[in-house]
């Protein structure tokens, strides 16, 4: 198991100490994404309570994750179909 490191990040104006086995740069990048999304939501909605902005940011990021997962599944299906067709063509060419 990787060594867990503590990283201090700022999210929505508050400092948080995160212990993670990921590299500190990765943890900071994740925190920055969350902070940026909260700030974006607060700017669009006006003065919004921090916890409500955090919930909306979590929903927004989750929606983005689900969309990317769906796109990945579609891409994997297309690649599998193309691979199967190419294998059939190759097998057919080898048999001739």
N, C-alpha and C positions, 0 to 999 in steps of 0.2 A: 504494500500500500504506500502511496506517495505521502511525503511529509506535508502536513497541513501548515499553511503559512497565514499569518494575520495580515490583513490589508485594511487600511482605513480609507473609506470612500465617503463622498458627500452626495447624498440623494435628497432632493427637495429641501435643500438648505440645512440638513441635519447630517452630522457625521455618524458613520456606522463602522464598526470593526467587524470585518468578515473573515472567518477562518475557512480556508478552502485548500484543496489539494491542487487546484489549477494554478498556473503561473499568475503572479500578481498582476501582470499586464492584462491578462484575460479577465480577471475579476474586476479590474478598473474599467475595462471596456464594457463589460456587462452592466456595471453600475452606471456608467455614463449613458448607455442606451436607456435605462430606466429613468434616470434623471432627466434626460432630454425629452423623453415622451411625457413625463409628468409636467415639465415646464411648457411643452407644446400645448397640452390639454388645458393647463391653467391659463395660458395666454388666449386660447380660443374661447374658453368658457368664462373668462373674467375671474373674479375672486372666487375661487372654489376651495373648499376645505381640503387640507393636505391628504387626508385619508380617502376622500372621494376621488381626488385626482389620481391617487395611487391605484385605486380600484379600476378606474377607467383606463389607466395606463396598462395595467395587467391585462385587462380585457383586450385592449388594442394589440398588445404584443402577442397574446395568445391567438387572436384572429390571424395575425400575420404568420405565426407558426403553423397554424392549421392550413392556411392557404399554401404555404411552401411545402408542407407534407403532401398535400393533394397534388401539387405540381410534380413533386418528386415521384410519387406513385404513378402518375400518368407517364412521365418520362421513362421510368423503369419498365412499364408495360410496353411502351413503344420500342424500347431497346430490345426487350425480350422477343417481341414479335418480329422485328427486323432480323435479329440473330437467328431465330428459328427459320425464317424464309431463306436467309443466306446459307444456313447449314443444309437445308433441303436442296437448294440450287447446287451447292458444292457436291453433295452426295450424288445428285443426279448426274452432274458432269463427270464425276469419277467413275460412275457405273457405265457411262457411254464409251 
